[in-house]
Amino acid sequence: MKKERFKKWLIKNGYSENTTNSYSYAIDKISKHLSEKRNEKINVYSINELSTIKKLEGLYSTTGNYSQFGYEGKGTVRNAIKAFRKYKENLGDLTYEIGNETETELETENIIETNNNFSYERDLKNSMVSQIKELFPDYKIFGENNEGVEYLIEGKRIDILLEKNEGSLLAVELKSGIANFKVFGQISMYLGLLMERFPNKEIRGCIVAGEIDNTLKSATKTNNLIELKTYKMKLELTTEI
């Protein structure tokens, strides 16, 4: 969707079909190049901060750190990120109509993505709560009346807080998509807060995600208190008469 929107903008602003295809492909190449350099998955199409795009443009310029890569395709990569920066500066011009109303595609897509992610993680959390005994046999949800679901501590919310024999606690952080190293910092903070509130309990953490990024695997090598798990959704069919 984001790639196609960029291509529409290029066509709208007079770029040829060949140039449009070359530039859109070049942005994919930049994403791959950056991912390899930074050792994390980066999708340039998903970057909304104009300041960040400008920094990327500088990196691939003739004087930037990645100038050699920027010259690939006789400067296609360099020109593509320059065009992408212009595109981001003029996103307000790219609109489409729904009935008698007009909305920017960016705003609409962001709303849809945010709602979808929230809804999916909410459903994932509800599903896990109903299967705690099967998924974590030694644990139960902390407190009374599911107090451990979205457990509030110092203004932060832990997705699920579990307890075992009232002697140890397990903070579970859920991610519906890919979990990277940033989640490690998040759950480490939760563990620290729990250690302060429950100094006599053993505190551990568990990150459950659809996919575990290599950066997160590397981060958890420094801490044996946090384990990583991936989930698989099960499809069930019911017959309705």
N, CA and C of each residue as an Amber inpcrd file, in Angstrom:
protein
   723
   0.8350000  -1.2030000   0.0000000   0.0000000   0.0000000   0.0000000
   0.8730000   1.2580000   0.0000000   1.8580000   1.3210000   0.9150000
   2.7140000   2.5010000   1.0100000   3.5810000   2.6470000  -0.2350000
   4.0650000   1.5140000  -0.7330000   4.8710000   1.5460000  -1.9520000
   4.0350000   2.0150000  -3.1440000   2.8330000   1.4990000  -3.2360000
   1.9560000   1.8940000  -4.3380000   1.5910000   3.3720000  -4.2600000
   1.4450000   3.8900000  -3.0440000   1.1300000   5.3050000  -2.8910000
   2.2810000   6.1790000  -3.3840000   3.5020000   5.7520000  -3.0960000
   4.6900000   6.4670000  -3.5810000   4.7250000   6.4550000  -5.1080000
   4.4090000   5.3200000  -5.6990000   4.4090000   5.2200000  -7.1530000
   3.3370000   6.1190000  -7.7780000   2.1720000   6.2020000  -7.1320000
   1.1170000   7.0910000  -7.6300000   1.5790000   8.5420000  -7.6050000
   2.2850000   8.8930000  -6.5310000   2.7800000  10.2670000  -6.4000000
   3.7950000  10.5760000  -7.4950000   4.6730000   9.6190000  -7.7930000
   5.6790000   9.8170000  -8.8420000   5.0080000  10.0500000 -10.1970000
   4.0300000   9.2040000 -10.5250000   3.3140000   9.3520000 -11.7990000
   2.6010000  10.7000000 -11.8520000   1.9720000  11.0560000 -10.7380000
   1.2310000  12.3120000 -10.6610000   2.1420000  13.5100000 -10.8890000
   3.4090000  13.3780000 -10.4890000   4.3480000  14.4900000 -10.6050000
   5.2620000  14.3900000 -11.8220000   4.8380000  13.6270000 -12.8260000
   5.4910000  13.6650000 -14.1210000   6.6170000  12.6880000 -14.3540000
   6.8560000  11.7780000 -13.4210000   7.9060000  10.7790000 -13.6330000
   7.3990000   9.7110000 -14.5910000   8.2930000   9.2080000 -15.4440000
   7.9060000   8.1780000 -16.3960000   7.6370000   6.8620000 -15.6720000
   6.9950000   5.9520000 -16.3830000   6.6910000   4.6530000 -15.7700000
   7.9670000   3.9010000 -15.4200000   8.9820000   3.9650000 -16.3140000
  10.2420000   3.2750000 -16.0550000  10.9450000   3.8530000 -14.8270000
  10.9580000   5.1780000 -14.7360000  11.5950000   5.8340000 -13.5840000
  10.8460000   5.5120000 -12.3030000   9.5190000   5.5180000 -12.3850000
   8.6970000   5.1910000 -11.2300000   9.0110000   3.8000000 -10.6940000
   9.0850000   2.8260000 -11.5790000   9.3970000   1.4550000 -11.1620000
  10.8170000   1.3560000 -10.6040000  11.7580000   2.0720000 -11.2330000
  13.1490000   2.0420000 -10.7790000  13.2900000   2.6500000  -9.3880000
  12.6070000   3.7780000  -9.1690000  12.6980000   4.4630000  -7.8700000
  12.0400000   3.6500000  -6.7490000  10.8880000   3.0690000  -7.0600000
  10.2040000   2.2830000  -6.0280000  11.0310000   1.0510000  -5.6680000
  11.6760000   0.4540000  -6.6540000  12.5510000  -0.6960000  -6.3970000
  13.7980000  -0.2580000  -5.6260000  14.3040000   0.9440000  -5.9260000
  15.4860000   1.4550000  -5.2410000  15.2330000   1.6740000  -3.7540000
  14.0190000   2.0990000  -3.3940000  13.6830000   2.2730000  -1.9860000
  13.7020000   0.9260000  -1.2710000  13.2580000  -0.1220000  -1.9630000
  13.3500000  -1.4710000  -1.3910000  14.8080000  -1.8550000  -1.1500000
  15.6740000  -1.4870000  -2.0920000  17.0970000  -1.8020000  -1.9580000
  17.7020000  -1.0530000  -0.7760000  17.2780000   0.1830000  -0.5820000
  17.7750000   0.9610000   0.5600000  17.3270000   0.3140000   1.8670000
  16.0840000  -0.1350000   1.9140000  15.5800000  -0.8110000   3.1150000
  16.4310000  -2.0290000   3.4410000  16.7550000  -2.8160000   2.4290000
  17.5680000  -4.0100000   2.6210000  18.9820000  -3.6390000   3.0540000
  19.5410000  -2.6130000   2.4180000  20.8960000  -2.1650000   2.7450000
  20.9800000  -1.6810000   4.1850000  20.0150000  -0.8650000   4.6000000
  19.9930000  -0.3490000   5.9670000  19.7990000  -1.4780000   6.9830000
  18.9410000  -2.4330000   6.6420000  18.6830000  -3.5560000   7.5420000
  19.9620000  -4.3480000   7.8000000  20.7460000  -4.5250000   6.7530000
  22.0100000  -5.2540000   6.8950000  23.0220000  -4.4470000   7.6980000
  23.0520000  -3.1390000   7.4790000  24.0030000  -2.2790000   8.1830000
  23.6480000  -2.1460000   9.6600000  22.3650000  -2.0450000   9.9640000
  21.9230000  -1.8050000  11.3420000  21.5760000  -3.0990000  12.0800000
  21.5850000  -4.2120000  11.3680000  21.2470000  -5.5090000  11.9600000
  19.8510000  -5.5020000  12.5780000  18.9130000  -4.8810000  11.8930000
  17.5100000  -4.8940000  12.2920000  16.6630000  -4.6510000  11.0530000
  15.4280000  -5.0930000  11.0930000  14.5700000  -4.9440000   9.9310000
  14.0950000  -3.4970000   9.8030000  14.3970000  -2.8900000   8.6770000
  14.0060000  -1.5040000   8.4220000  13.2530000  -1.4330000   7.1050000
  12.1050000  -0.8040000   7.1290000  11.3140000  -0.5710000   5.9220000
  11.1960000   0.9320000   5.7280000  11.9200000   1.4590000   4.7740000
  11.9410000   2.9060000   4.5470000  10.5460000   3.4390000   4.2730000
   9.7200000   2.6450000   3.6150000   8.3540000   3.0890000   3.3130000
   7.5470000   3.3680000   4.5810000   7.9500000   2.7610000   5.6940000
   7.2030000   2.9310000   6.9460000   7.7130000   4.0880000   7.7940000
   8.7780000   4.7580000   7.3420000   9.3240000   5.8900000   8.0880000
   8.5120000   7.1400000   7.7710000   7.9230000   7.7470000   8.7920000
   7.0830000   8.9260000   8.5850000   7.7660000  10.2350000   8.9760000
   8.8450000  10.1490000   9.7640000   9.5200000  11.3670000  10.2190000
  10.3450000  11.9630000   9.0800000  10.0150000  13.1580000   8.6800000
  10.7220000  13.8120000   7.5830000  12.2020000  14.0150000   7.9170000
  12.5090000  14.3170000   9.1900000  13.9010000  14.5270000   9.5900000
  14.7320000  13.2690000   9.3520000  14.1230000  12.0950000   9.5870000
  14.8280000  10.8380000   9.3660000  15.0650000  10.6000000   7.8810000
  14.0710000  10.9170000   7.0660000  14.2230000  10.7720000   5.6170000
  15.3440000  11.6740000   5.1010000  15.4180000  12.8920000   5.6290000
  16.4750000  13.8130000   5.2180000  17.8560000  13.2800000   5.5940000
  17.9470000  12.6340000   6.7590000  19.2190000  12.0440000   7.1730000
  19.6200000  10.9190000   6.2230000  18.6280000  10.1230000   5.8080000
  18.9040000   9.0520000   4.8550000  19.3660000   9.6220000   3.5230000
  18.7260000  10.6970000   3.1090000  19.1310000  11.3500000   1.8610000
  20.5890000  11.7850000   1.9440000  21.0030000  12.2870000   3.1080000
  22.3890000  12.6930000   3.3030000  23.3490000  11.5140000   3.2860000
  22.9270000  10.3980000   3.8690000  23.7900000   9.2140000   3.9110000
  24.1020000   8.6870000   2.5160000  23.1280000   8.7970000   1.6050000
  23.3020000   8.2580000   0.2550000  23.6930000   9.3370000  -0.7630000
  23.9730000  10.5410000  -0.2810000  24.4130000  11.6270000  -1.1720000
  25.8660000  11.3970000  -1.5900000  26.3680000  12.2470000  -2.4480000
  27.7400000  12.0880000  -2.9530000  28.7850000  12.2260000  -1.8580000
  28.4380000  12.8550000  -0.7430000  29.3870000  13.0350000   0.3590000
  29.0120000  12.2130000   1.5910000  27.9590000  11.3890000   1.4800000
  27.4880000  10.6170000   2.6250000  28.2670000   9.3370000   2.8470000
  28.0330000   8.7060000   3.9760000  28.7350000   7.4680000   4.3240000
  28.4190000   6.3330000   3.3580000  27.2430000   6.3780000   2.7550000
  26.8440000   5.3190000   1.8180000  26.8060000   5.8460000   0.3770000
  27.6920000   6.7480000   0.0790000  27.7050000   7.3780000  -1.2530000
  27.9200000   6.3600000  -2.3720000  28.7580000   5.3600000  -2.1030000
  29.0350000   4.3650000  -3.1380000  27.7810000   3.5730000  -3.4790000
  27.0260000   3.1910000  -2.4240000  25.7750000   2.4810000  -2.6590000
  24.7670000   3.4110000  -3.3280000  24.8120000   4.6920000  -2.9560000
  23.8940000   5.6630000  -3.5360000  24.0810000   5.8550000  -5.0290000
  25.2840000   5.5170000  -5.5200000  25.5650000   5.6960000  -6.9470000
  25.1010000   4.5020000  -7.7690000  24.6280000   3.4450000  -7.1160000
  24.1750000   2.2660000  -7.8650000  23.1060000   2.6620000  -8.8810000
  23.1970000   2.0110000 -10.0440000  22.2710000   2.3360000 -11.1170000
  22.5150000   3.7320000 -11.6440000  23.7890000   4.1470000 -11.6380000
  24.1860000   5.4910000 -12.0860000  23.4290000   6.5820000 -11.3220000
  23.3150000   6.3830000 -10.0320000  22.6890000   7.3920000  -9.1880000
  21.2150000   7.1850000  -8.9440000  20.6690000   6.0530000  -9.3860000
  19.2420000   5.8030000  -9.2150000  18.8520000   5.7640000  -7.7410000
  19.6850000   5.0960000  -6.9350000  19.3900000   4.9960000  -5.5050000
  19.3590000   6.3790000  -4.8720000  20.3680000   7.1780000  -5.2100000
  20.4640000   8.5330000  -4.6570000  19.2630000   9.3850000  -5.0810000
  18.9050000   9.2990000  -6.3300000  17.7750000  10.0840000  -6.8390000
  16.4440000   9.5860000  -6.2720000  16.3750000   8.2880000  -6.0130000
  15.1390000   7.7080000  -5.4820000  14.8620000   8.2180000  -4.0730000
  15.8820000   8.2460000  -3.2240000  15.6540000   8.7130000  -1.8480000
  15.3910000  10.2150000  -1.8380000  15.9520000  10.9320000  -2.7950000
  15.6700000  12.3640000  -2.9250000  14.1960000  12.5780000  -3.2950000
  13.7160000  11.7720000  -4.2470000  12.3070000  11.8610000  -4.6490000
  11.3910000  11.4420000  -3.5040000  11.8430000  10.4500000  -2.7380000
  11.0380000   9.9790000  -1.6130000  10.9120000  11.0690000  -0.5520000
  11.9850000  11.8210000  -0.3580000  11.9410000  12.9390000   0.5970000
  10.9350000  13.9840000   0.1240000  10.9370000  14.3020000  -1.1680000
   9.9730000  15.2620000  -1.7110000   8.5490000  14.7460000  -1.5480000
   8.3950000  13.4580000  -1.7600000   7.0820000  12.8210000  -1.6060000
   6.5690000  12.9780000  -0.1790000   7.4400000  12.7430000   0.7960000
   7.0450000  12.8680000   2.2000000   6.6960000  14.3120000   2.5510000
   7.3810000  15.2570000   1.9090000   7.0970000  16.6710000   2.1670000
   5.7410000  17.0840000   1.6150000   5.2560000  16.3470000   0.6100000
   4.0120000  16.7380000  -0.0550000   2.8850000  15.7290000   0.1280000
   2.9620000  14.9730000   1.2100000   1.9370000  13.9430000   1.4220000
   0.5400000  14.5230000   1.5010000   0.4240000  15.7560000   1.9490000
  -0.8870000  16.3710000   2.0880000  -1.6170000  16.5210000   0.7710000
  -0.8740000  16.4580000  -0.3570000  -1.5060000  16.6170000  -1.6580000
  -2.1230000  15.3160000  -2.1710000  -1.7340000  14.1930000  -1.5570000
  -2.1880000  12.9040000  -2.0580000  -3.4490000  12.4840000  -1.3180000
  -4.5980000  12.6020000  -1.9670000  -5.8690000  12.3010000  -1.3120000
  -6.7220000  11.4040000  -2.1800000  -7.7360000  10.8530000  -1.5820000
  -8.7130000  10.1230000  -2.3740000 -10.0820000  10.3820000  -1.7790000
 -11.0980000  10.1320000  -2.5460000 -12.4460000  10.4680000  -2.1330000
 -13.2180000   9.2500000  -1.6450000 -13.9720000   9.4540000  -0.5900000
 -14.8990000   8.4390000  -0.0900000 -16.2660000   9.1110000  -0.0240000
 -17.1280000   8.7380000  -0.9550000 -18.4320000   9.4160000  -1.0020000
 -18.2180000  10.8800000  -1.2970000 -18.7190000  11.7460000  -0.4180000
 -18.5660000  13.1810000  -0.5950000 -17.4440000  13.7590000   0.2540000
 -16.6820000  12.8680000   0.9470000 -15.6250000  13.3330000   1.8260000
 -14.2700000  12.9740000   1.2430000 -13.2580000  13.7470000   1.6060000
 -11.9050000  13.5020000   1.1460000 -10.9890000  13.3420000   2.3500000
 -10.1430000  12.2880000   2.3330000  -9.2040000  12.0320000   3.4220000
  -7.8330000  11.7490000   2.8320000  -6.7660000  12.0480000   3.5890000
  -5.4270000  11.6900000   3.1200000  -5.2480000  10.2050000   3.3010000
  -4.5670000   9.5580000   2.3550000  -4.3350000   8.1200000   2.4380000
  -3.4810000   7.7790000   3.6490000  -2.5160000   8.6250000   3.9550000
  -1.6310000   8.3510000   5.0790000  -2.4100000   8.2810000   6.3790000
  -3.2720000   9.2640000   6.6210000  -4.0400000   9.2870000   7.8580000
  -4.9370000   8.0710000   7.9460000  -5.5960000   7.7390000   6.8280000
  -6.5040000   6.6040000   6.8220000  -5.7670000   5.3090000   7.0930000
  -4.6220000   5.1150000   6.4330000  -3.8740000   3.8700000   6.6120000
  -3.3450000   3.7500000   8.0280000  -2.8620000   4.8590000   8.5910000
  -2.3520000   4.8190000   9.9600000  -3.4470000   4.4150000  10.9370000
  -4.6560000   4.9700000  10.7260000  -5.7700000   4.6280000  11.5970000
  -6.1050000   3.1470000  11.4700000  -6.1450000   2.6440000  10.2390000
  -6.4760000   1.2410000  10.0130000  -5.4310000   0.3300000  10.6430000
  -4.1270000   0.6590000  10.4140000  -3.0580000  -0.1780000  10.9520000
  -3.0710000  -0.1780000  12.4700000  -3.2650000   0.9970000  13.0660000
  -3.2790000   1.0880000  14.5220000  -4.4260000   0.2830000  15.1080000
  -5.6060000   0.4350000  14.5140000  -6.7690000  -0.2950000  15.0140000
  -6.6110000  -1.7930000  14.8400000  -6.0430000  -2.2110000  13.6790000
  -5.8590000  -3.6290000  13.4290000  -4.8790000  -4.2400000  14.4200000
  -3.7430000  -3.5410000  14.6500000  -2.7510000  -4.0450000  15.6010000
  -3.3290000  -4.1270000  17.0000000  -4.0400000  -3.0750000  17.3880000
  -4.6350000  -3.0560000  18.7260000  -5.6390000  -4.1850000  18.8760000
  -6.4900000  -4.3510000  17.8680000  -7.5160000  -5.3790000  17.9240000
  -6.8900000  -6.7650000  17.9700000  -5.8410000  -6.9830000  17.1750000
  -5.2150000  -8.2980000  17.1140000  -4.5360000  -8.6350000  18.4320000
  -3.8010000  -7.6640000  19.0080000  -3.1330000  -7.9080000  20.2840000
  -4.1480000  -8.0970000  21.4090000  -5.2590000  -7.3790000  21.3320000
  -6.3110000  -7.5530000  22.3290000  -6.8870000  -8.9540000  22.2560000
  -7.1690000  -9.4310000  21.0260000  -7.7030000 -10.7830000  20.8570000
  -6.6790000 -11.8260000  21.3000000  -5.4060000 -11.5660000  20.9850000
  -4.3450000 -12.4770000  21.3980000  -4.2700000 -12.5650000  22.9170000
  -4.3830000 -11.4210000  23.5650000  -4.3350000 -11.3850000  25.0240000
  -5.5230000 -12.1340000  25.6270000  -6.7080000 -11.8840000  25.0870000
  -7.9000000 -12.5640000  25.6020000  -7.7920000 -14.0730000  25.4230000
  -7.2680000 -14.4940000  24.2770000  -7.1090000 -15.9180000  24.0070000
  -6.1130000 -16.5390000  24.9750000  -5.0180000 -15.8340000  25.2340000
  -4.0040000 -16.3660000  26.1370000  -4.5230000 -16.4410000  27.5730000
  -5.2610000 -15.4240000  27.9860000  -5.8160000 -15.4160000  29.3400000
  -6.7080000 -16.6320000  29.5680000  -7.4620000 -17.0060000  28.5420000
  -8.3770000 -18.1500000  28.6760000  -7.6470000 -19.4860000  28.6440000
  -6.3500000 -19.4630000  28.2720000  -5.6030000 -20.7200000  28.1590000
  -4.3560000 -20.7360000  29.0370000  -4.3480000 -19.9300000  30.0800000
  -3.1610000 -19.8330000  30.9350000  -2.7490000 -21.2010000  31.4810000
  -3.7120000 -22.0070000  31.9080000  -3.3890000 -23.3090000  32.5080000
  -2.6730000 -24.2130000  31.5130000  -3.0720000 -24.1270000  30.2350000
  -2.4280000 -24.9630000  29.2140000  -1.0780000 -24.3830000  28.7850000
  -0.9820000 -23.0650000  28.6820000   0.2280000 -22.4230000  28.1720000
   1.3120000 -22.2740000  29.2410000   0.8970000 -21.9910000  30.4670000
   1.8260000 -21.8400000  31.5930000   1.3150000 -22.6970000  32.7530000
   1.5290000 -24.0170000  32.6920000   0.9070000 -24.9580000  33.6360000
   1.1910000 -24.6730000  35.1110000   2.3480000 -24.1020000  35.4130000
   2.7150000 -23.8800000  36.8200000   2.2180000 -22.5480000  37.3630000
   1.5660000 -21.7680000  36.5170000   1.2030000 -20.4050000  36.9170000
  -0.3040000 -20.1840000  36.8990000  -0.7080000 -19.1130000  37.5530000
  -2.0680000 -18.6120000  37.4830000  -1.9990000 -17.0910000  37.3690000
  -3.0910000 -16.4710000  36.9540000  -3.1100000 -15.0130000  36.8310000
  -2.9950000 -14.3890000  38.2210000  -2.1680000 -13.4040000  38.3370000
  -1.8920000 -12.7740000  39.6230000  -3.1370000 -12.1080000  40.2110000
  -3.2780000 -12.2360000  41.5460000  -4.3230000 -11.5180000  42.2670000
  -5.7190000 -12.0920000  42.1070000  -6.6720000 -11.3010000  42.5470000
  -8.0750000 -11.6910000  42.4700000  -8.7570000 -11.0090000  41.2900000
  -9.7650000 -11.6810000  40.7450000 -10.5530000 -11.1130000  39.6460000
  -9.6900000 -10.6640000  38.4790000  -8.7170000 -11.5260000  38.1120000
  -7.8370000 -11.2380000  36.9610000  -7.0820000  -9.9120000  37.0980000
  -6.6490000  -9.6030000  38.3020000  -5.8960000  -8.3740000  38.5450000
  -4.6290000  -8.3150000  37.6870000  -4.0810000  -9.4960000  37.3890000
  -2.8330000  -9.5400000  36.6350000  -2.9640000  -9.2430000  35.1530000
  -4.1870000  -9.1270000  34.6440000  -4.3870000  -8.7770000  33.2270000
  -4.2980000  -7.2710000  33.0950000  -3.3550000  -6.8110000  32.2820000
  -3.0330000  -5.3850000  32.1600000  -2.7220000  -4.8140000  33.5480000
  -1.8110000  -5.4710000  34.2190000  -1.4440000  -5.1050000  35.5900000
  -0.7800000  -3.7330000  35.6140000  -1.3180000  -2.8390000  36.4150000
  -0.8270000  -1.4620000  36.4810000   0.2490000  -1.3290000  37.5600000
   1.4110000  -0.7810000  37.1730000   2.4880000  -0.5650000  38.1200000
   3.2570000   0.6980000  37.7400000   3.2390000   1.6720000  38.6260000
   3.9180000   2.9530000  38.4040000   3.5310000   3.5890000  37.0690000
   2.2540000   3.5390000  36.7400000   1.7730000   4.1560000  35.5070000
   2.0040000   3.3260000  34.2560000   2.5960000   2.1380000  34.3900000
   2.8440000   1.2530000  33.2490000   1.9250000   0.0470000  33.3360000
   1.6130000  -0.5400000  32.1940000   0.7190000  -1.6940000  32.1800000
   1.4440000  -2.9270000  31.6370000   1.5250000  -3.9570000  32.4550000
   2.0770000  -5.2410000  32.0330000   0.9430000  -6.0500000  31.4110000
   1.1520000  -6.5910000  30.2280000   0.0720000  -7.2980000  29.5320000
  -0.5660000  -8.3570000  30.4200000   0.2540000  -9.2810000  30.9180000
  -0.2570000 -10.3220000  31.8170000   0.7870000 -10.5840000  32.8930000
   0.3630000 -10.5390000  34.1470000   1.2510000 -10.8670000  35.2640000
   0.7680000 -12.1700000  35.8880000   1.6700000 -13.1540000  35.9180000
   1.3390000 -14.4690000  36.4560000   2.0950000 -14.7100000  37.7610000
   1.5580000 -15.5960000  38.5950000   2.2340000 -15.9590000  39.8410000
   2.2550000 -17.4660000  40.0020000   3.2870000 -17.9540000  40.7050000
   3.4460000 -19.3850000  40.9390000   3.6630000 -19.6190000  42.4260000
   2.7210000 -20.2840000  43.0550000   2.8350000 -20.6220000  44.4760000
   3.0940000 -19.4010000  45.3580000   2.6520000 -18.2470000  44.9010000
   2.8090000 -16.9940000  45.6330000   4.2720000 -16.6720000  45.9490000
   5.2090000 -17.3890000  45.2760000   6.6210000 -17.1460000  45.5500000
   7.3720000 -16.5320000  44.3930000   6.7970000 -16.5830000  43.1990000
   7.4670000 -16.0140000  42.0280000   6.4460000 -15.4090000  41.0770000
   6.8910000 -14.4200000  40.3360000   6.0300000 -13.7190000  39.3820000
   6.6280000 -13.7960000  37.9880000   5.7590000 -13.8500000  36.9880000
   6.1800000 -13.8850000  35.5960000   5.4360000 -12.7990000  34.8340000
   6.1720000 -11.8280000  34.3180000   5.5780000 -10.7600000  33.5070000
   5.6040000 -11.1770000  32.0460000   4.4410000 -11.2090000  31.4250000
   4.3250000 -11.6410000  30.0290000   4.0100000 -10.4320000  29.1620000
   4.8610000 -10.1920000  28.1580000   4.6640000  -9.1040000  27.2050000
   4.2910000  -9.7020000  25.8530000   3.1710000  -9.2510000  25.2750000
   2.6760000  -9.7890000  24.0140000   2.9220000  -8.8380000  22.8580000
   3.3530000  -9.3870000  21.7230000   3.5120000  -8.6290000  20.4880000
   2.8910000  -9.4360000  19.3570000   1.9470000  -8.8230000  18.6470000
   1.2400000  -9.5630000  17.6010000   2.1060000  -9.8040000  16.3740000
   3.1270000  -8.9780000  16.1680000   3.9880000  -9.1270000  14.9950000
   5.3910000  -9.5390000  15.3840000   6.3790000  -8.7860000  14.8490000
   7.7870000  -9.0700000  15.1220000   8.2300000  -8.3000000  16.3560000
   8.8920000  -8.9790000  17.2790000   9.4260000  -8.3340000  18.4850000
  10.9270000  -8.1490000  18.3030000  11.4020000  -6.8920000  18.4360000
  12.8370000  -6.6360000  18.2940000  13.4360000  -6.2200000  19.6330000
  14.6660000  -5.7160000  19.6040000  15.4060000  -5.4230000  20.8290000
  14.7170000  -4.3860000  21.7140000  13.8570000  -3.5530000  21.1420000
  13.1830000  -2.5260000  21.9320000  12.2760000  -3.1390000  22.9930000
  11.7250000  -4.3170000  22.7000000  10.8510000  -4.9850000  23.6570000
  11.6540000  -5.4490000  24.8710000  12.9370000  -5.7440000  24.6610000
  13.8010000  -6.1680000  25.7700000  13.8960000  -5.0590000  26.8160000
  14.0850000  -3.8260000  26.3650000  14.1530000  -2.7010000  27.2930000
  12.8390000  -2.5010000  28.0130000  11.7470000  -2.7000000  27.2980000
  10.4180000  -2.5160000  27.8820000  10.1560000  -3.5140000  29.0060000
  10.4050000  -4.7900000  28.7330000  10.1060000  -5.7950000  29.7630000
  11.1320000  -5.7420000  30.8860000  12.3630000  -5.3330000  30.6050000
  13.3680000  -5.1700000  31.6570000  12.9160000  -4.1140000  32.6580000
  12.3030000  -3.0440000  32.1480000  11.7670000  -2.0100000  33.0270000
  10.6670000  -2.5880000  33.9200000   9.7840000  -3.4060000  33.3330000
   8.7200000  -4.0230000  34.1110000   9.2990000  -4.8890000  35.2300000
  10.3320000  -5.6480000  34.9050000  10.9310000  -6.5270000  35.9110000
  11.5320000  -5.7040000  37.0450000  12.1760000  -4.5910000  36.7010000
  12.7460000  -3.7250000  37.7230000  11.6790000  -3.1600000  38.6460000
  10.5550000  -2.7380000  38.0680000   9.4570000  -2.1990000  38.8800000
   8.8650000  -3.2710000  39.7910000   8.7530000  -4.4910000  39.2640000
   8.2130000  -5.5870000  40.0680000   9.1580000  -5.9520000  41.2080000
  10.4630000  -5.8990000  40.9320000  11.4450000  -6.1990000  41.9730000
  11.3730000  -5.1950000  43.1160000  11.0670000  -3.9390000  42.7630000
  10.9340000  -2.9100000  43.7950000   9.6630000  -3.1060000  44.6140000
   8.5760000  -3.5040000  43.9570000   7.3030000  -3.6760000  44.6560000
   7.2460000  -4.9910000  45.4290000   7.8910000  -6.0350000  44.8810000
   7.8550000  -7.3590000  45.5230000   9.2820000  -7.8520000  45.7600000
   9.9980000  -7.2390000  46.6920000  11.4120000  -7.5680000  46.9020000
  11.6590000  -9.0000000  47.3560000  10.6670000  -9.6840000  47.8840000
  10.8550000 -11.0410000  48.3990000  10.4210000 -12.1210000  47.4080000
  10.0260000 -11.7100000  46.2090000   9.5820000 -12.6760000  45.2090000
  10.6120000 -12.8180000  44.0850000  10.6380000 -13.9930000  43.5050000
  11.4600000 -14.2100000  42.3080000  10.7170000 -13.5960000  41.1210000
  11.4040000 -12.7710000  40.3540000  10.7760000 -12.0720000  39.2290000
  11.4150000 -12.5280000  37.9180000  10.5660000 -12.9310000  36.9750000
  11.0480000 -13.3230000  35.6530000  10.1330000 -12.7180000  34.5860000
  10.5860000 -12.7710000  33.3240000   9.7980000 -12.2110000  32.2330000
   9.7290000 -13.1490000  31.0430000   8.7030000 -12.9650000  30.2250000
   8.5250000 -13.7830000  29.0240000   7.9470000 -12.9070000  27.9150000
   8.5910000 -12.9130000  26.7660000   8.1050000 -12.1730000  25.5990000
   7.4850000 -13.1750000  24.6360000   6.2300000 -12.9640000  24.2900000
   5.5160000 -13.8390000  23.3590000   5.1830000 -13.0240000  22.1120000
   5.6420000 -13.4820000  20.9600000   5.4470000 -12.7170000  19.7230000
   5.1990000 -13.6560000  18.5580000   4.7280000 -13.0700000  17.4650000
   4.5390000 -13.8510000  16.2560000   5.8630000 -14.2630000  15.6560000
   6.8740000 -13.3980000  15.8170000   8.2240000 -13.6710000  15.3080000
   9.2300000 -12.9370000  16.1780000  10.3770000 -13.5690000  16.4390000
  11.4280000 -12.9770000  17.2540000  12.5600000 -12.5010000  16.3550000
  12.8460000 -11.2050000  16.4000000  13.9280000 -10.6420000  15.6020000
  15.2780000 -11.0270000  16.2090000  16.2990000 -11.1250000  15.3550000
  17.6400000 -11.5020000  15.8330000  18.1920000 -10.5020000  16.8510000
  17.8040000  -9.2250000  16.7220000  18.2940000  -8.2250000  17.6740000
  17.7830000  -8.5040000  19.0830000  16.5710000  -9.0320000  19.1790000
  16.0200000  -9.3770000  20.4880000  16.7090000 -10.6160000  21.0500000
  16.9970000 -11.5790000  20.1850000  17.7100000 -12.7750000  20.6300000
  19.0810000 -12.4030000  21.1970000  19.7510000 -11.4590000  20.5400000
  21.0630000 -11.0150000  21.0130000  20.9470000 -10.3140000  22.3550000
  19.9120000  -9.4770000  22.4990000  19.7300000  -8.7170000  23.7420000
  19.4960000  -9.6400000  24.9260000  18.6990000 -10.6870000  24.7300000
  18.3510000 -11.5610000  25.8490000  19.5170000 -12.4510000  26.2780000
  20.5740000 -12.5050000  25.4850000  21.7580000 -13.2620000  25.8990000
  22.4380000 -12.6300000  27.1120000  22.1310000 -11.3660000  27.3680000
  22.7400000 -10.6590000  28.4960000  21.9200000 -10.8150000  29.7750000
  20.7710000 -11.4850000  29.6940000  19.8790000 -11.5530000  30.8480000
  19.1460000 -12.8890000  30.8420000  19.4010000 -13.7140000  31.8490000
  18.7540000 -15.0330000  31.9010000  17.4000000 -15.0070000  32.5920000
  16.8900000 -13.8030000  32.8630000  15.5830000 -13.6800000  33.5020000
  14.4470000 -13.6000000  32.4940000  14.7990000 -13.4360000  31.2130000
  13.7740000 -13.2290000  30.1870000  13.8460000 -14.3500000  29.1490000
  12.7050000 -14.9960000  28.9150000  12.6480000 -16.0350000  27.8950000
  11.7910000 -15.5710000  26.7160000  12.0100000 -16.1850000  25.5850000
  11.3150000 -15.8120000  24.3550000  10.4640000 -16.9730000  23.8700000
   9.2480000 -16.6540000  23.4380000   8.3490000 -17.6630000  22.8940000
   7.6170000 -17.0930000  21.6870000   7.2830000 -17.9350000  20.7400000
   6.4440000 -17.5310000  19.6110000   5.1220000 -18.2890000  19.7040000
   4.0830000 -17.6830000  19.1690000   2.7560000 -18.3130000  19.2300000
   2.3140000 -18.7460000  17.8410000   1.3880000 -19.6810000  17.8100000
   0.7470000 -20.1090000  16.5780000  -0.7510000 -20.0800000  16.8100000
  -1.4580000 -19.4180000  15.9100000  -2.9060000 -19.3380000  16.0440000
  -3.5460000 -20.5940000  15.4600000  -4.5950000 -21.0780000  16.1400000
  -5.2950000 -22.2800000  15.6880000  -6.6530000 -21.8850000  15.1320000
  -6.9480000 -22.3960000  13.9380000  -8.2360000 -22.1120000  13.3060000
  -9.2500000 -23.1820000  13.6800000 -10.3950000 -22.7590000  14.1790000
 -11.4460000 -23.7000000  14.5270000 -12.7150000 -23.3650000  13.7400000
 -13.4080000 -24.3990000  13.2820000 -14.6290000 -24.2190000  12.5080000
 -15.8190000 -24.7500000  13.3090000 -16.9080000 -24.0240000  13.2470000
 -18.1430000 -24.4810000  13.8880000 -19.2450000 -24.5320000  12.8470000
 -20.0940000 -25.5200000  12.9540000 -21.1910000 -25.6860000  11.9950000
 -22.4370000 -24.9690000  12.5230000 -23.0030000 -24.1290000  11.6780000
 -24.2210000 -23.4330000  12.0500000 -25.3700000 -23.9320000  11.1870000
 -26.4560000 -24.1930000  11.8360000 -27.6230000 -24.7240000  11.1170000
 -28.4870000 -23.5630000  10.6270000
